[in-house]
Amino acid sequence: MILTVVETDAAGATEVSLEAVTFARALARRAGGPVHAVVVGPRPDGLVDQLAGHGVGEVHHATGDAFSAYGGALWAAAVQAAVAAADADAVVAPGSPRGLEVMAHLAARLDVPMAANVVGLGTEDGTADGTDDGTDDGGALRVVRQVLGGAVLEEMLLPRRPAVLTVAGHAVQAEQVPPVPVTLRDYTPEVAEADLVTRVVSTEPAAPDLSGALTSAKVVVGAGRGAGGAEGFTAVAELAELLGGALGVSRVVTSMGWRPHHEQIGQTGSRISPDLYIACGISGAIQHWAGCASSKTILAVNTDENAPMVTKATYAVIGDMHEVVPAVNAEIRRRRG
């Protein structure tokens, strides 16, 4: 049985949690078992039915006054109780700040290794998403995960049970399935005093999240230092509009105040997974690559043929973005009449 840690907001399960459920479903399909979910604290209306539509057959809901606020060790205690009750073979969580913290606590409690930022299951030939069951002959779970900010993929063996892992954000697309019969099991785990030491004691309204258009876009046009200044984004913004996409930028652009932070792509910005990413004047440092590595196709426009973005891209145009992009825009407008 594969147990998935599900984070929630007012609307239900978060997007990255549903991605983790989809990954867990693929793992369970190979292993021939069911998918369960564990939810800690308040449970939004409609959450159980939502999870049933993603293949979850049982929802373990940790209740009690102690779980009214978030705490890493506290949530880990609740997840550990669900692991024991359900006899889980693997525990999967989203690669969010909370997911990473909770799973680190859980792995330490269970004395098992943890794999962070997993993007797929490993195979005998060292590739991801193969056709076998993701285990070696000794029964160890093989996973492929991102390391060095997403610049390198590493295969890791998880020989002990339960296997504990987090799924990198947007490495898997959340997919619904025909709803399955689902059971809700409320439980109140025992909580040690030590687990209550560190908890969230107050919250403040977050600033509006304006990155939604960027993270959900099928086409993203990015620009970096090569834009030259705040006035250098007219052509790339026009290209994004012509392609029905979104504009993204590198960290140096936001650091210099040329564009707002919600447009930033990278380890400290948004992680994108569009069908097409056009990176203009971006060198492709590890920090930026961590945010765009999941793009299906990457087209780089750069004057430096040895820039990391050029060498990693699917296609590349060696040239000045201020000459190439306006020419592309003009050709698109011409063909559209």
Number of C-alpha atoms within 10 A of each C-alpha: 21 27 31 32 26 26 22 18 12 11 10 19 20 15 18 25 26 25 25 30 32 23 27 27 25 18 23 20 14 14 16 11 13 18 25 30 28 24 24 25 19 16 18 13 11 11 18 23 16 16 25 23 18 21 24 28 19 22 25 26 22 24 18 16 8 19 20 13 16 17 21 21 24 27 30 24 22 26 27 21 19 24 23 10 10 15 14 20 17 22 27 27 32 31 24 17 8 16 24 21 16 23 29 22 19 25 20 12 13 14 12 16 19 21 24 24 24 28 23 24 25 26 21 14 7 15 15 21 16 14 11 13 20 23 20 16 7 7 14 16 23 24 26 24 25 22 14 12 18 22 15 11 17 17 18 18 19 21 16 16 18 24 23 23 28 27 29 24 24 23 24 20 15 16 14 15 12 9 15 15 12 17 15 13 12 14 15 15 19 12 16 11 8 9 16 16 10 12 17 11 8 6 7 5 5 6 6 7 8 12 18 12 15 24 21 16 19 19 24 32 26 26 27 25 18 19 23 14 14 13 10 17 21 13 20 26 18 18 23 19 16 12 14 12 22 26 24 32 31 29 24 15 24 18 12 12 12 19 20 14 20 18 24 28 27 25 17 13 21 23 26 26 26 23 14 18 29 25 28 30 26 29 25 22 16 18 19 28 24 25 25 23 24 22 22 13 17 24 19 31 29 23 18 17 16 12 16 16 26 24 14 17 19 14 13 19 16 14 17 16 24 19 10 16 20 16 13 13 18 12 12 14 11 9 7 7 6
